[in-house]
Amino acid sequence: MVITLRIIGALAILGGFFIGLDLYEVPIEGYRHLTEKDWTIFFTWFGYGIISGILFFAFAQILDHLETKNDYAEKQINILERLEKKLDKKEG
């Protein structure tokens, strides 16, 4: 799950860059083959890609941290269960 979110984040950044690169040339009215470069379109799409990618990377980092904490908690539960069994054997 974490790897999938990181891949989606990287694709969002790359997608924003390439979509912005594709759309930043705006055709001039009245001319068929003349275009002007509108960098605000490029930076808008690229910024959108960066923001989306950062959000996906952040969610991946949060899930990774939660999985680590969950594994640690499971280890602690296993240790406590073994200790409880040992104490029950000594008492009984």
C-alpha positions in Angstrom: 0.0 0.0 0.0 2.8 2.4 0.9 4.7 1.7 -2.3 1.5 2.2 -4.4 0.9 5.6 -2.8 4.5 6.7 -3.5 4.2 5.6 -7.1 1.0 7.5 -7.4 2.7 10.6 -5.9 5.6 10.4 -8.4 3.2 9.9 -11.3 1.2 13.0 -10.1 4.3 15.1 -10.2 5.4 13.8 -13.6 1.9 14.1 -14.9 1.6 17.7 -13.8 4.9 18.5 -15.4 4.1 16.9 -18.8 0.5 18.2 -18.9 1.8 21.7 -18.1 4.4 21.4 -20.8 1.8 20.2 -23.3 -0.7 23.0 -22.6 1.5 26.0 -22.0 1.5 26.9 -25.7 -1.8 28.7 -26.5 -2.8 29.2 -30.1 -3.1 32.9 -31.3 -6.6 33.7 -32.6 -6.6 34.2 -36.4 -3.5 32.2 -37.0 -3.4 28.4 -37.5 0.1 27.6 -36.6 1.2 30.4 -34.3 1.3 30.0 -30.6 2.3 32.0 -27.6 3.8 30.6 -24.5 1.7 31.1 -21.4 3.9 30.1 -18.5 1.1 30.5 -15.9 -0.6 27.5 -17.4 2.6 25.5 -17.1 3.3 26.5 -13.5 -0.4 25.9 -12.5 -0.3 22.3 -13.7 3.1 21.7 -12.4 2.2 23.2 -9.0 -0.9 21.0 -8.9 1.2 18.0 -9.6 3.7 18.9 -6.9 1.0 19.5 -4.3 -0.8 16.2 -5.2 2.4 14.3 -5.2 3.4 15.7 -1.8 0.0 14.8 -0.4 0.4 11.2 -1.6 4.0 11.0 -0.2 2.7 12.3 3.1 -0.1 9.7 3.3 2.5 7.0 2.4 4.8 8.2 5.2 1.9 8.2 7.7 0.9 4.7 6.8 4.5 3.5 7.0 4.8 5.0 10.4 1.5 3.4 11.5 2.5 0.0 10.2 5.8 0.2 12.1 4.0 1.2 15.3 1.5 -1.7 14.8 4.3 -4.2 14.4 5.9 -3.0 17.5 2.6 -3.2 19.4 2.1 -6.8 18.2 5.6 -7.7 19.5 4.8 -6.2 22.9 1.5 -8.1 23.1 3.3 -11.4 22.2 5.9 -10.8 24.9 3.2 -10.0 27.5 1.2 -13.1 26.6 4.3 -15.3 27.1 5.0 -13.7 30.4 1.4 -14.2 31.5 1.7 -17.9 30.6 4.9 -18.3 32.6 3.4 -16.6 35.6 0.3 -18.8 35.4 2.6 -21.9 35.3 4.5 -20.7 38.4 1.3 -20.0 40.3 -0.5 -23.2 39.4 
